[in-house]
Amino acid sequence: MVRAAHDTTRGAAADPFAGCSQEELELCLAAGYEVKECMRVLAKVGLNVVSEVLKEQGPFYELQHYPRGDVADPETHCQYYYHAHRPESGEHGHFHTFVRAGAIPPGIEPSPPPGSAPGPLGRHAVAHLVAISMDRHGHPTHLFTTNRWVTDETWYRAEDVIALLDRFAIDHAWPSWATNRWITAMIQLFRPQIAALLRERDQVVAEWARRHPGRDVLEMRELEITSILPVSIDAQIAELERRLSAT
């Protein structure tokens, strides 16, 4: 399990589907089928979404980004990379997902807590959406959010980041069409949980800021993971199917 800097259980306790419309549930379910299909075609030839980003990259070193140079879509202004730096957590590594300045619409502005720096601005602005923790078999185990210093992101309030989730798409074939489609669909499949994690992130950061007056909470190395939730693709799809069949 990914090590958290505090107890992050509130997001897991709430019903993430509360308030979701039938259309939203259907979009999540369609994304779930896409996720499964991407994993299926890779597994047929002994591959997985992680092995695809590590291929031809040489030895796997902690903290190094994979693939080198990250994966970015110049049309959608979205980005991701894979890396590892928590051997004690039991994870193999994790994906970080981002939306960059070109996809951030007017009206969404940085909003750090009082006394904290916002991070990169202007054309360098970048919003971190969520991280996806992976096991050694290329299966996702957790979703988590991080403090600003972890990814050097621009700090936007949770509701603004949630508004960016539907903009995330990697629509090309490098380094892997299947992995790019998989990670795009993962954001949609777990959109309700990601929204809950982002709201919890803001609550946790606000609590830490109150407990540590005079410090820039977004730069506090003691606070790394701001919310975390175990996930299962099969369980998510089953729950979506159950809810839709009941409507």
N, C-alpha and C positions, 0 to 999 in steps of 0.2 A: 504493500500500500504506500502511496505517496505520503511522505511525512508532512504534516501541517504544522504551522506555527501556533495553532490554537485549536480549540474544540470547534469543529465545523459540522454540527449535526442538524442545525435548524433547516437547511435547505432540503435535507433528506426527509424530514418529518412532514413537510407541507405537501399538498396535492399539486404537482406541477401542472396538471391539466385543467385545474379550476379556471373557468372563464374562457377556455378554448372553444371556438365555434366548430361545427361539424366540418366546415371547409378547412380549417386549420388542422384538425385531426387527420383529415384525408391527405393533406399535403405531407404531414409527418409520416404517415403510413406509406405513401408512395416513395418517400425518401428511404424508408426502411427497406423496402423491396429492392431499391437501387443499391443500397449498402450491401445487402446479402448477395446480389448478383455480381457485384465487383469482387467480393471475396470468393465467390464460387468459381469464377473463371480463372482467377489466380491460383486457387488451390488445385485445380485440375492439372496444373503443370508444376506443382510443388512450390509455388510462390505465395507471398502475402503482401499486404500494403506496405509493410516496413521494409521487407527485403527489396522491394522495388526502388525505394529511395536510397538504399545503401549499395545497390549494385554498382560496380566499377568505381567505388569510392575509396578503396583501400581499407586499411585497418579502421575499426570503429573506436574512436577516441572520445572520452568524456568531454563535454562542453563544445565540441566542434559541431558546426551546423551541417546537416545532411539534407539533400545533396549540397555540395559546396556552392555557395552563392545563393542559396535558398531557392524556393519555387515561387515565382511571381507571374501574374498575368497582367501585361501592360494595358489591356483593354478594360478589365474589371477593377484594376488597382488593388487586387487581393494578393495575399502572400502567406506561405507557411514554411516551416522547416521542422526537422526532427533532430532531437539531441538527447543526451542523457547526462545526469550529474547527481543521481541519488541512488547509488548502489545499495544502500541500506534499506531502501523502500521496497525492494523486490520487483520493481518495474524494470523493463528493458530500456525504455526511454519514453519520450512523449513528443507529440506534435504541438507546436504553437501556431495559432491562426491569427491573421491580421487583416484589417481593412486600412488602406493607406489614403492619403489626403485626397487623391483624385476621385475617390468614391464617397467622401464625407461631404454631405450637402451643406449649403449655407444654412445657418441657424443652429448647427451643432457646433458648440464651442467648448474648449477645455474648461473643466470645472473641478479643480483640485480643492481639497480641504483648506481652510484658512492656514496660512503659514507654510504651505507646501508649493513647490515648483510644479508647473503643469507638464513639463517634458517637452519634446520637440514640437515646434510650431510651424505654421505656414505650410509650405510644400513638403516639409519633412514630417508633418503630423502623421501619427499611426495609432490606430486603436487596436488593442489586443482583445480578441473575442473570448477565447477559451483555449485551454490546453487539454489534449487527449492523451491519457496515460495508456501505454501498451505493454502487453506481456511478451514473453519470448516467442510466442507462437503467432504474433501479429494480430492479437485480438485486443480490443479496447477494454480497460478495466475501470477507469475513473475519468471523470471530467473535473477540471479544477480551474480556478482563477488565481491570479497572482498580484502581488503588490507592484507598483509602478517600476521600481528599480530593477526588477527581475528581467524585464524585456525592454527597458528604456522606452516605454510607450508614452503616448500623450494621454493624460488622465481625463477621461470623459465620465460623466455621471452614468449610472447603470442604464437608465431609461434611454439615453442616447446611444449607448453601445447596443442595446437590444434592438433599437431601430435600424442598426447597421447589419444585423444578422442576415437578413434576407438579401443583402447585397453581396454576400460572400460566394464567390464562384471562381474556380480555377478551370478555365475552359480551353485547355490545350493538352498536348500529349507528352510533354516533358516533365519529369523523367519517366512518368508512367501515366497513361490515360486512365487506367483502372484506379490507381491511387488518387489521382486528382478528382475523379468522379466520386470516389468513396468519401474523401474528406469533405467535399462540397455537400454531399448528401448527409453526412454525419451531423453537420451543423443544423440542417433542417429536421432530421429525425429527432434529435434531442433539443430542439429549440425551446420547448417549455422548461426543461431542466436548466438549460444554459441561462435563460432569463432569470430563473430563481437564484442561480448561483451568482449572477452579476448583482442582483439586489442584495443578496447576503454579503457579497464583497463590500458594497458601500456601507452596510451596517457595521461590519467588522472594522473597516478603516475608520469610521466615525468614532467607534468605541475606543480604539487605540489612540486616536488623536485626543480624546477627552482625558484619557489616562496618562498621556505624556505631553502635557502642555509645553510649548516652547520648542518642540522638536518637529522636524519635517517627517510626518508619518510615512509619506510615500518613499522615503529613503531609509527607513528603519530596517536594517538587515535582520532584526529579530522577527519581523513579520514578512514571510515569504509567500506562503499559500494562504489566500484569504477566504476561500471556500472550496469544498471538495465533495464529490458524490460518486459512489460506485454505480456503474452502469452495466447493463446487459442488452445487447441488440435484440436477442430473441425475446426477452421479457418485455422490452419496450414495444416490439411489434405485436406481441400477444395482447398487451394491455390496450393498445390502440385498436386492434381488431375487436376486442371485447366491448370497448366503449362505443365504437361505431355500429356494431351489431345491435346494441341496445337502443340506438336512436331511431 
